[in-house]
Amino acid sequence: MSEEYVLDRPTSLTCPECGGALAKIEDDLIPKYVCHIGHVLTSEAMLDAQAERIETTLTSALAILNERRELCRQLLQDAVNEPGRLEGILAETTATAEDLRKLLNRQERFPTPT
């Protein structure tokens, strides 16, 4: 894992349906994007699909964090070695899960077009 993540400008957008690279169709009145296997999405559809994809990904991350918390609890209960290390992992994972839970519970988190 990287020590520090950055938010550089992406070199391309990806299709929310298949993950393939998208090209912007320039000659339409309504902005559209097409991927290399033929999915065509308007900019509004792209925004909606990205919002759904973000929520799905973040809820999956929250589930994994919750499982990691439970694993630490079980290992601590079973008196597996390194309780200090496990307690640290449990505390850090709990804090991260709580931050993510708060983000997911915000109403305006991933606004979609009206």
MIMARMI-173481 format. One record per residue (C-alpha): residue in three letters; x, y, z; chain. Coordinates in Angstrom, 3 decimals, always signed. Each point is the difference from the previous one (the first is absolute). Layout:
<recs>
residuo, x, y, z, cadena
ala, X, Y, Z, A
...
</recs>
This chain:
<recs>
residuo, x, y, z, cadena
met, +0.000, +0.000, +0.000, A
ser, +1.085, +3.512, -0.701, A
glu, +1.102, +2.139, +2.924, A
glu, -1.729, +3.009, -1.492, A
tyr, -2.837, +0.110, -2.472, A
val, -0.341, +2.940, -2.346, A
leu, -2.859, +1.363, -2.070, A
asp, +1.667, +0.658, -3.340, A
arg, -2.230, +0.714, -2.955, A
pro, -1.031, -3.340, -1.588, A
thr, +1.350, -0.727, -3.450, A
ser, -3.445, -1.281, -1.013, A
leu, -3.452, -0.751, +1.331, A
thr, -1.202, -3.578, +0.345, A
cys, -3.291, -1.605, -0.897, A
pro, -2.078, -0.636, +3.128, A
glu, -1.482, -3.086, -1.650, A
cys, +3.134, -1.866, -1.118, A
gly, +2.988, +2.006, +1.233, A
gly, +1.301, +0.667, -3.507, A
ala, +1.443, +3.326, -1.113, A
leu, -2.497, +2.607, -1.196, A
ala, +0.239, +2.438, -2.875, A
lys, -2.047, +3.186, -0.047, A
ile, -2.238, +0.395, -3.043, A
glu, +0.667, +3.587, -1.002, A
asp, -2.495, +0.554, -2.820, A
asp, -3.247, -0.591, +1.963, A
leu, -2.087, +2.767, +1.541, A
ile, -0.267, -2.053, +3.206, A
pro, +3.403, -1.018, +1.380, A
lys, +0.400, -3.771, -0.311, A
tyr, +2.689, -2.536, +0.712, A
val, +0.608, -3.323, -1.729, A
cys, +2.206, -2.874, +1.125, A
his, +2.013, -2.357, -2.160, A
ile, -2.731, -2.680, +0.016, A
gly, -2.853, +2.367, -0.802, A
his, -1.609, +1.171, +3.239, A
val, -1.267, +3.532, -0.601, A
leu, -0.859, +2.257, +2.932, A
thr, -1.123, +3.599, +0.230, A
ser, +1.798, +2.203, +2.484, A
glu, -3.070, -0.232, +2.293, A
ala, +0.055, -3.803, -0.175, A
met, +3.726, +0.067, +0.762, A
leu, -0.569, +2.094, +3.133, A
asp, -2.756, -2.353, +1.198, A
ala, +2.048, -3.127, -0.703, A
gln, +3.072, +1.432, +1.733, A
ala, -2.060, +0.883, +3.098, A
glu, -1.326, -3.561, +0.155, A
arg, +3.476, -1.446, -0.511, A
ile, +1.451, +2.197, +2.764, A
glu, -2.687, -1.072, +2.449, A
thr, +0.413, -3.695, -0.868, A
thr, +3.771, +0.184, +0.391, A
leu, -0.147, +1.884, +3.291, A
thr, -2.623, -2.328, +1.490, A
ser, +2.202, -2.957, -0.959, A
ala, +2.949, +1.682, +1.737, A
leu, -2.161, +0.583, +3.094, A
ala, -0.982, -3.681, +0.082, A
ile, +3.652, -1.088, -0.210, A
leu, +0.994, +2.426, +2.764, A
asn, -2.783, -1.359, +2.182, A
glu, +1.208, -3.570, -0.628, A
arg, +3.561, +1.049, +0.895, A
arg, -1.298, +1.423, +3.277, A
glu, -1.747, -3.287, +0.743, A
leu, +3.115, -2.020, -0.836, A
cys, +2.026, +2.106, +2.434, A
arg, -2.647, -0.484, +2.697, A
gln, +0.008, -3.769, -0.523, A
leu, +3.807, -0.186, +0.034, A
leu, +0.104, +2.065, +3.205, A
gln, -2.656, -2.222, +1.567, A
asp, +1.949, -3.121, -0.969, A
ala, +3.086, +1.496, +1.676, A
val, +2.038, -0.164, -3.182, A
asn, +3.442, +1.544, +0.445, A
glu, +0.706, +3.708, -0.488, A
pro, -3.048, +1.484, +1.759, A
gly, +1.494, +3.515, -0.178, A
arg, +0.355, -0.243, -3.759, A
leu, -3.528, -1.367, -0.396, A
glu, -1.463, +2.711, +2.222, A
gly, +1.764, +2.609, -2.152, A
ile, -1.362, -1.528, -3.200, A
leu, -3.459, -0.177, +1.562, A
ala, +0.094, +3.655, +1.059, A
glu, +1.292, +1.225, -3.359, A
thr, -2.484, -2.123, -1.939, A
thr, -2.877, +1.166, +2.206, A
ala, +0.931, +3.656, -0.555, A
thr, +0.271, -0.487, -3.760, A
ala, -3.311, -1.897, -0.129, A
glu, -1.696, +2.742, +1.999, A
asp, +1.327, +2.699, -2.365, A
leu, -1.219, -1.981, -2.991, A
arg, -3.382, -0.663, +1.623, A
lys, -0.440, +3.742, +0.596, A
leu, +0.898, +0.727, -3.629, A
leu, -2.509, -2.555, -1.262, A
asn, -2.735, +1.394, +2.254, A
arg, +0.366, +3.556, -1.285, A
gln, -3.018, +0.810, -2.161, A
glu, +1.822, +2.107, -2.586, A
arg, +3.091, -2.233, -0.268, A
phe, -0.189, -0.843, -3.720, A
pro, -2.519, +2.362, -1.550, A
thr, -1.549, -1.073, -3.242, A
pro, -1.396, +2.338, -2.625, A
thr, -3.575, +1.226, +0.341, A
</recs>
